Amino acid sequence: MLNPSTGGGGARAVGRCILLGRAPYSDLEDALYRGYLTPAYWASQTRVREWMEEAGMTVHVDPAANLVGRYEGSDPEAPCLIIGSHLDSVRDAGCFDGPLGIMLGVEVVAALSAAGRRMPFPIEVYAFGDEEGSRFPAAMLTSRAVAGTLQPAQLDVADAEGVRLLDAGVELSAYLDAAKRPGTVLAYLEAHIEQGPVLEANDIAIGTVTGIAAQLRYAVKVRGTAGHAGTTAMGLRKDALAGAAAMILAVEQTASAAASALVATVGRIEARPGAPNVICGEVSFSLDIRSGDQDRRDEAARLILGQLSDLAAGRNLEIEIELVHDLPASPCDPHLMRLMDEASAAAGCAPFRLVSGAGHDAMVMAAICPTVMLFIRCRGGVSHNPAEHVDPADAEAALVAMLGFVERLGANHDRA
């Protein structure tokens, strides 16, 4: 059985994530934000490239600006195992959401390389560029490009500053060439912090993910009439912000009334013109609806969107609702989950399974290959927050389990 390279691969992975949490690897001086194709993004790629090369990989940047490290197998023509996660972050982020999975992938290859081992298949470690959607409106652009599920029209996007993807540092005419050819990917493995409290509540370091909840994301725009805050009588107002407030409360109430694992979130809101003495004329907000049960998600969306339209009509407001993305539930592969359970047990961790309420690149990669995910305990279940924390011992347990998984996948490949 392979062991992590000397020096504590799990602790090194944690330390590298912390290093990437500050300038120049963040676009903010006093907090972590690493947007896709920003200066901090390119600086982070440069540093991660160095670590990939030190681990024994050849490295390139694909047409979607994903960083890809490749460690050849004994059969270079065999379909590859991809180990991946994302390099971008939300605003005011923690250090581990995304990068930890990349760093652990690097450590897997480092351990193989230090032992002089080649698996029957190549291993590619992907640092995906855009999972969060924190810069451009749609999430998972870069993994969708790799999976071949991204449509050309979906590249016509701009960030909040009006910078189009076309002008942000990639060549759009080649962007979709990042797609992997059918049959060239054996499996996809993603390690990720849980972003929830289940593992900690059960005093367990790692767990095998059974699947990822179905997601719907919408962009909602509410239009009223801007006016003077002191001279427009209350009964004559078309206040877009007051209407949006009622809508946001309706979202919360409908999701809460479901009394299930359904969740609905308004995480971003913008009011215009944004002056204290002007009645708000236009509001834009996001709407995110998720459930492990796709039918339940869709029924909740139907109810919520109907309520938003009714509230707009009752207040004499205009409303536009645009579907940003529709991600179906994504079950992980039963055979790969079994191998991960076995690897976790061999690493001294009792096998434990749980569902992911958060979306991950794995749900996109399921379009081209079987997938498996390993969750890692994070303190308090906190994520998308500077307080995000992972114990190095838990990262070490994840690394040992990932190495055991790769060994078992290799043994299965030899028997096939």
Secondary structure by P-SEA (a helix, b strand, c coil): ccccccccaaaaaaaaaaaaccccccccccbbbbccccaaaaaaaaaaaaaaaaabbbbbbcccbbbbbbbbccccccbbbbbbccccccccccccccaaaaaaaaaaaaaaaaacccccbbbbbbbccccccccccccaaaaaaaacccccccccccccccccccccccccccccccccccccccbbbbbbcccccccccccccbbbbcbbbbbbbbbbbbbbbbcccccccccccccaaaaaaaaaaaaaaaaaaccccbbbbbccccccccccccccccccbbbbbbbccaaaaaaaaaaaaaaaaaaaaaacbbbbbbbccccccccccaaaaaaaaaaaaaacccbbbbbbccccccccccccccbbbbbbbccccccccccbbbbaaaaaaaaaaaaaaaaaaaaaaaac
